[in-house]
Amino acid sequence: MVTPRGIWHVEWQELHVGYLHDVYLALVRRAIQPSDHWIAEFLPRSASILIEDRELVDECLLGLAWDEESGWRFGSFVQGDVRCPTLLRRQRYFGGDVLPDPAEVGDTVLAMMERLRQPRRWWWGHHREQPWGWHYPPAYRSYRDVDDGFDDRLRAHLPPDVPYAGSPEQPPAGA
C-alpha cells in the first residue's frame, strides 16, 4: 500500500489488521456503532471493539474481543487497552473458527444485542434456556503454529495493493 510516507510493509504482527477492519465494517453495516477499538501490542495477536448501545436493558458497555488462538468472544467490558488484555464479564466465545467470516461476526453480534435489548422477567430465570456460545475458550490453534496457513488467511483480508506482507519466506523485492 502506498502512503504519503512511502510503501507500507505489513509485518506479520500486523497481518490481522485487514481482517479486523473487515469485521469493523461488518458491524457498521448492521447499524452497530463501535465506540472504541484497539489492537493489542502483545502475543497472541489480539484486538478489541467496544460497543455502547443506549437501548440495552442493563446499559452496559459491551466488548467484542478477538485473539488468534480462540477467535471471538462477546461480553460486558470490564477493562483492557493496547497494553492490557481485554477482560469481559459474562463472556461467551463464538464463531466455530478462529477466523469466521466478518459478516457472520456482525450477524452474531447483532443477534446477541437484540437478545440483550429484551426486558428480563423474573420467571425467565426458571426456564432452562440454551445459552449461546461457550464459557471457556476453544483452542483452534496456537500462536506458535507458524506453518498452519493462518497468516495466509489473514493476508487474504489485506487490501490488494499491499505489495509485501512480511512473511519470512517472502522477502521484499530488492532485498
C-alpha positions, -999 to +999 in steps of 0.1 A: +000+000+000+014+034-009+010+061+018+022+097+019+053+083+038+060+057+011+052+020+008+036+004+038+050-030+046+028-052+067+048-071+093+035-105+105+025-089+138+000-067+119-014-091+094-047-092+114-054-055+107-072-062+074-094-089+090-103-067+119-111-038+096-135-061+077-152-071+109-155-034+120-171-026+086-195-056+090-206-042+124-212-007+109-232-022+080-255-037+106-260-003+123-238-013+152-217+017+161-184+008+179-174+034+205-137+024+206-113-002+193-077-012+196-051-037+186-031-051+214+007-050+215+014-085+228+012-121+216-010-138+207-022-112+182-055-097+195-078-068+192-110-054+209-140-035+198-163-017+223-200-011+217-221+013+236-258+009+230-283+031+248-311+006+241-297-021+262-316-031+293-285-033+315-270-001+300-236-018+300-206-013+277-202-043+256-169-057+244-160-078+214-126-093+217-106-115+192-073-134+195-055-157+171-059-188+193-096-188+204-113-164+180-141-140+190-158-135+224-185-112+235-195-098+269-197-069+293-165-048+291-146-046+324-111-034+313-085-035+287-064-014+263-035-016+239-012-028+267-037-047+289-056-078+278-093-073+275-114-086+304-151-093+298-177-102+323-203-129+313-182-136+282-191-162+256-169-175+227-184-179+193-176-184+157-168-221+151-134-209+137-106-187+148-113-165+117-150-166+109-164-146+081-167-109+091-204-110+080-210-139+104-194-120+132-216-090+125-248-112+124-239-129+157-232-096+175-265-082+161-284-112+173-268-110+208-275-073+211-312-079+201-314-105+228-298-082+254-323-054+245-353-076+255-366-069+290-360-096+315-388-111+336-383-127+370-398-160+357-373-163+329-347-175+353-367-206+359-366-218+323-337-238+310-328-217+280-299-229+258-272-203+262-252-192+231-215-198+227-191-213+252-178-201+285-143-214+280-120-205+252-118-230+223-083-239+212-083-236+175-046-230+172-015-217+190+002-185+180+034-207+179+019-226+149+037-206+122+032-231+093-005-238+096-017-214+068-033-189+093-011-160+081-022-167+045-058-165+056-051-131+073-033-119+041-065-125+021-081-097+041-054-071+033-061-045+006-050-058-028-024-030-032-002-042-003+030-052-021+045-072+007+030-088+037+061-096+058+064-133+057+100-145+064+096-168+033+088-138+011+114-111+013+105-077-002+116-071-038+151-057-039+161-070-005 
